[in-house]
Amino acid sequence: MTRMHDLTEDLARKLRRTGMGGVAAVLLEVAGPLALIGAQVAYIVEPLFGGEELHSIGRVLEDPKKVRLLIDQLRTDLADNDV
């Protein structure tokens, strides 16, 4: 697996664990161009809340390929759960 895939899979796993996978997939699709703003917000609040997790979220949101991969992973998981 590539580093990009690992990063998005980890984030997808965390979103599924909280039950927010479907909601996150829809929001990422609807607000596509705004994901870059979300990345900047993650970077801005990172010093306040600390942790590598916010930095990882920012790295995913700033790259349209990573956002698409995350959406695809979340959608695949939703389809698997419907079966």
N, C-alpha and C positions, 0 to 999 in steps of 0.2 A: 504494500500500500504506500501511496505517496504521503508526504507530510500534509498536503492540502486535504487529502481524503481523511487522514487521521483527525485533523483539526475539526473538520465539519462533522465527522461521525461522532466525535466526543460531544460536540455541542448538540447534535441531534439526540443523542442518548440522554443528555441532561434535560432537554425539553420534553422528551417522551416521559421521563421519570416524573416530571411535575404535572403531566397531563396536558401540557400546552403545545404538543407537537402539531396538531391540526391547526390550531389558532395561529401559531408562529408561521406555518407554511402559507396560510392565507394572507397574513399581514405582509410577509416578505414578497409575495406575488403582487399584491395590490399596491404596496408602497415602494416598489422596486427602486426607482431613482432616489428615494429618500433614505435608502440603506446607507449611503455614504455619510449622510448627516448623523445617522445613528452611530456609525463608526466614530465620528468625531466626538459625539457625546460620550461614548464609552472611554475614549482617550482622556477627555477632560475630567471625568469623575473618577478615573482610575486612581489618582493620588489620594483622593478623599476616602475611597473604600478599599483601596489596595487590592492586591492579588493579581495573579497572571490571568485569571479568568476574564476579566474585563478587557485586558489587552488582546486575548484570543478572540473575543467577540468582535472587537474592533477590526482585527485582521480579516475576519470572515466577511464582515459587512462592507469593508472598503473594496473588495474584489468581486465584481459581478459574476465571475466564474465560480467563486466559492459560494456565493449566495445561491446560484442556480444548483450547485451540487447539494447544498444543504436542503433546499426545497425538494429536490428529487429524492433525497434520503428520507425526509419526513413524509413525503407522499407515498413512497414505497412501503414504509412502515405502516401507514394508515391502510393501504390496500391489503397488506399481509394480515392485519388484524381483522379486516372485514370478512376474510375467508373462513 
